[in-house]
Amino acid sequence: MKQNELFHLSALARLSVTEAEAHALSEDLDGLLSLCQSLRDLSESEQDALPENTPSLTRDDTPAPCLPREDALANAPAQKDGFICI
C-alpha cells in the first residue's frame, strides 16, 4: 500500500500516524491484502465446507443487564446530556 493511501485512510479513521508507523503499517496492510486476495482466488472446490449436520456455532441470544450509563460514558472523549459526543 502506498503511503499516501495509508495517510488518507488514517485521516478517514481519525488516526494520527507518524512516518515510522506508516512504514510498518504499510507492510502489515500489504500482507493482509495479499492474504485476502489469495482467499478470493480459491475455487469453491478447494474450500472446506461445513457438513450439513454441523450444530450451530453461535450462542443463544439471552437478555442481560445493561451497562450503567455512568460506566458507558466514563471513557468517552466528550459527553453532553448523557450522550457521547463525536
Backbone hydrogen bonds, N-H to C=O, Kabsch-Sander energy under -0.5 kcal/mol:
donor,donor_aa,acceptor,acceptor_aa,energy
6,L,2,K,-2.0
7,F,3,Q,-2.6
8,H,4,N,-1.7
9,L,5,E,-2.6
10,S,6,L,-2.6
11,A,7,F,-2.0
12,L,8,H,-2.2
13,A,9,L,-2.0
14,R,11,A,-1.1
15,L,10,S,-3.4
17,V,15,L,-0.6
22,A,18,T,-2.6
23,H,19,E,-1.9
24,A,20,A,-1.8
25,L,21,E,-3.1
26,S,22,A,-2.4
27,E,23,H,-1.8
28,D,24,A,-2.2
29,L,25,L,-3.1
30,D,26,S,-2.1
31,G,27,E,-2.0
32,L,28,D,-2.2
33,L,29,L,-3.0
34,S,30,D,-2.2
35,L,31,G,-2.2
36,C,32,L,-2.4
37,Q,33,L,-2.2
38,S,34,S,-2.2
39,L,35,L,-2.1
40,R,36,C,-2.1
41,D,37,Q,-1.7
42,L,38,S,-0.5
42,L,39,L,-0.8
46,E,43,S,-1.3
47,Q,43,S,-0.6
47,Q,44,E,-0.8
49,A,47,Q,-0.6
54,T,51,P,-1.6
62,T,60,D,-1.1
72,A,68,P,-2.2
73,L,69,R,-2.2
74,A,70,E,-0.8
76,A,73,L,-1.4
80,K,83,F,-2.3
83,F,80,K,-1.5
85,C,78,A,-2.5
